[in-house]
Amino acid sequence: MNELRLISEWEDGGKRLDAYLSGYLEGYSRTYVQKLIDGGAVLVDGKLRKCSWRLSGEEEITVDLPERETLSVEPENIPLEIAYEDDCLMVVNKPKGMVVHPAPGHKTGTLVNAVLYHAAGSLSGINGVLRPGIVHRIDKDTTGLLIVCKNDLAHESIAAQLKEHSITRRYTALAEGRFKEPEGEVNAPIGRDAGNRLRMGIDYKNGREAVTRYRVIEEFRDYSLLHCRLLTGRTHQIRVHMASLGHPLAGDLLYGGKSLGKEPGQYLHAGLIGFVHPRTGEYMEFEAPLPAYFAERLKKLEH
């Protein structure tokens, strides 16, 4: 970890914090800088600030900059379940346990390795060499549908729809306990947990807007099956919001859920996604059935 100490100039007054740092840190994208800020690695006069915070000039800015690890991505012949594909994009049904893109600790076996082999290098390059084609993600132990873009035009279109919250995303989740109301909405900002960098949490001071709507579709003795719709797309959003209600997802040990046996990780499935096709302008919607381990668990709960 390298600690950088910067002093902003009077001329920097009015600049956004993320814009100032991305201009200073050569070779680091603005997205990466924003992640550093959101992750608590940047202090302004000893205080955490949001990406949008504007400098007044002559502040001391401290940045904990992680050591860079050189990673390369090689195509791997990993089977993919493809729900849809054309010359612009693919809709892929990601299995449980697969990481979306390479990172320290997960250099091979990722979705990116698989799509590089399948698409023979025909992927958008906007997110850099480690995330070709990747415009949004789901967690390693979450299953379900992801859009992978094959060119920059498609990438920009899907990214814009995500930013406008116009993409339809419905998740199926198994949560602990029974809900008092059959449906509801959680509107609570999410930020990095200061005590555990693996966790996210409700953060009304420094968190980013996060809205989840949920509906109970089936009840069991100690669990509820939900449909959740994302109006925003924050890291661990459904997991954090359900835990904040006292209903952590089954199997989600990170947020207080109980283990349900040998299947690790949360019971969460991105089962439906809908978007406007970047080239045709047509609205398209796709569904993926529950994975076998999830469906089998529901059968056991019914009995």
DOVEXDREN-348519 format. One line per 3 residues: their letters; for each residue z, x, y of C-alpha. Coordinates in steps of 0.5 Angstrom, whole numbers, m for minus. Example, Ala and Ser with C-alpha at 12.3 -4.5 7.8 and 13.67 -1.06 7.14 Angstrom:
<atoms>
AS	16:25:m9  14:27:m2
</atoms>
This chain:
<atoms>
MNE	0:0:0  m2:3:7  2:0:13
LRL	m2:0:19  1:m1:26  m4:m3:32
ISE	m3:m4:39  m7:m10:42  m10:m8:49
WED	m10:m13:55  m17:m14:54  m16:m17:47
GGK	m12:m23:50  m15:m29:48  m18:m27:41
RLD	m16:m30:35  m12:m26:30  m16:m26:25
AYL	m22:m24:29  m19:m18:32  m17:m15:26
SGY	m23:m16:22  m27:m13:28  m22:m7:27
LEG	m22:m6:20  m29:m4:18  m31:m6:11
YSR	m26:m12:10  m29:m19:11  m26:m24:16
TYV	m24:m28:9  m21:m22:6  m17:m21:13
QKL	m15:m29:13  m12:m28:6  m8:m22:8
IDG	m5:m26:14  m4:m32:10  m1:m28:5
GAV	4:m25:10  2:m18:10  1:m19:18
LVD	6:m19:23  5:m19:30  11:m17:34
GKL	15:m17:28  13:m25:27  9:m28:22
RKC	3:m32:25  m3:m36:23  m10:m34:23
SWR	m12:m38:29  m6:m35:33  m9:m32:40
LSG	m7:m25:42  m4:m24:49  m5:m17:49
EEE	0:m11:48  3:m14:42  5:m9:36
ITV	1:m11:30  3:m9:23  m1:m10:17
DLP	1:m8:10  m6:m6:7  m7:m6:m1
ERE	m10:0:m4  m17:m1:m5  m19:m2:m12
TLS	m27:0:m14  m29:m6:m19  m36:m7:m21
VEP	m38:m13:m25  m43:m13:m31  m46:m19:m34
ENI	m43:m21:m41  m46:m26:m46  m40:m31:m46
PLE	m42:m38:m48  m42:m43:m42  m42:m51:m42
IAY	m47:m53:m37  m47:m60:m34  m53:m59:m30
EDD	m57:m54:m28  m64:m53:m23  m66:m47:m19
CLM	m61:m48:m13  m55:m49:m17  m51:m50:m24
VVN	m45:m55:m25  m41:m51:m30  m35:m54:m34
KPK	m30:m48:m34  m25:m47:m41  m18:m46:m40
GMV	m16:m39:m40  m22:m36:m36  m21:m33:m29
VHP	m27:m35:m24  m28:m28:m22  m26:m21:m23
APG	m20:m18:m20  m15:m13:m21  m12:m15:m28
HKT	m18:m19:m30  m24:m14:m30  m28:m18:m35
GTL	m29:m24:m39  m29:m28:m32  m34:m34:m30
VNA	m38:m29:m26  m39:m24:m32  m42:m30:m36
VLY	m46:m33:m30  m49:m26:m28  m52:m26:m36
HAA	m54:m33:m36  m57:m33:m29  m60:m26:m30
GSL	m58:m24:m23  m60:m30:m19  m54:m32:m15
SGI	m52:m33:m8  m49:m26:m5  m45:m29:1
NGV	m38:m28:m2  m40:m21:m4  m41:m17:m11
LRP	m35:m19:m14  m36:m27:m13  m44:m28:m13
GIV	m45:m35:m13  m38:m37:m13  m36:m42:m7
HRI	m30:m45:m10  m25:m44:m15  m20:m47:m20
DKD	m14:m44:m23  m14:m40:m30  m11:m45:m34
TTG	m14:m51:m30  m20:m53:m34  m26:m57:m31
LLI	m32:m57:m27  m35:m52:m22  m41:m51:m17
VCK	m44:m44:m18  m50:m43:m13  m56:m39:m14
NDL	m58:m38:m7  m55:m37:0  m58:m44:2
AHE	m55:m47:m3  m48:m44:m2  m48:m45:5
SIA	m49:m52:4  m44:m53:m1  m39:m49:3
AQL	m40:m54:9  m39:m60:5  m33:m57:2
KEH	m31:m55:10  m32:m62:12  m28:m65:5
SIT	m34:m69:3  m35:m67:m4  m31:m71:m9
RRY	m26:m68:m13  m22:m72:m18  m17:m68:m23
TAL	m13:m71:m29  m6:m69:m29  0:m70:m34
AEG	6:m70:m29  13:m70:m32  17:m77:m31
RFK	15:m83:m28  13:m85:m21  16:m90:m17
EPE	10:m92:m14  3:m93:m18  m1:m89:m12
GEV	1:m85:m6  m1:m79:m2  2:m73:m1
NAP	0:m70:6  4:m63:7  2:m56:9
IGR	2:m51:4  3:m43:5  5:m37:1
DAG	12:m37:m2  16:m31:2  20:m30:m4
NRL	15:m30:m10  8:m28:m8  5:m31:m14
RMG	7:m38:m12  5:m43:m6  10:m48:m3
IDY	11:m53:2  11:m49:9  11:m54:15
KNG	11:m48:20  6:m43:17  2:m47:12
REA	m5:m50:12  m6:m57:12  m6:m60:5
VTR	m7:m67:3  m7:m70:m4  m8:m77:m6
YRV	m6:m79:m13  m6:m86:m18  m2:m87:m24
IEE	m7:m89:m30  m2:m89:m36  5:m88:m37
FRD	9:m85:m43  16:m85:m44  17:m78:m40
YSL	11:m77:m37  5:m80:m33  m2:m79:m33
LHC	m5:m78:m26  m12:m78:m23  m11:m74:m16
RLL	m17:m73:m11  m17:m67:m6  m18:m68:1
TGR	m17:m61:2  m17:m55:m3  m11:m50:m2
THQ	m9:m46:m8  m5:m49:m13  m5:m55:m8
IRV	m4:m61:m14  1:m57:m17  5:m55:m11
HMA	5:m63:m9  7:m66:m15  13:m61:m16
SLG	15:m63:m9  15:m70:m11  20:m68:m17
HPL	14:m69:m22  12:m62:m24  6:m62:m28
AGD	7:m61:m36  7:m54:m38  7:m51:m31
LLY	13:m46:m31  11:m43:m25  13:m50:m21
GGK	18:m52:m26  15:m56:m31  17:m55:m38
SLG	13:m52:m44  10:m56:m49  9:m52:m54
KEP	4:m46:m56  m1:m48:m50  0:m44:m44
GQY	m1:m47:m37  m1:m53:m33  m4:m60:m36
LHA	m10:m60:m30  m17:m62:m31  m22:m62:m26
GLI	m26:m68:m29  m31:m70:m24  m35:m67:m18
GFV	m40:m70:m13  m44:m67:m8  m50:m68:m4
HPR	m56:m63:m7  m57:m58:m2  m65:m59:m3
TGE	m66:m66:m4  m61:m69:0  m59:m73:m6
YME	m52:m75:m8  m50:m72:m15  m44:m74:m19
FEA	m42:m71:m26  m36:m72:m31  m33:m67:m36
PLP	m29:m70:m41  m22:m68:m43  m21:m62:m47
AYF	m19:m62:m54  m12:m59:m53  m11:m64:m47
AER	m13:m70:m51  m9:m69:m57  m3:m68:m53
LKK	m4:m75:m50  m5:m78:m57  2:m75:m59
LEH	5:m78:m53  3:m85:m55  6:m84:m61
</atoms>
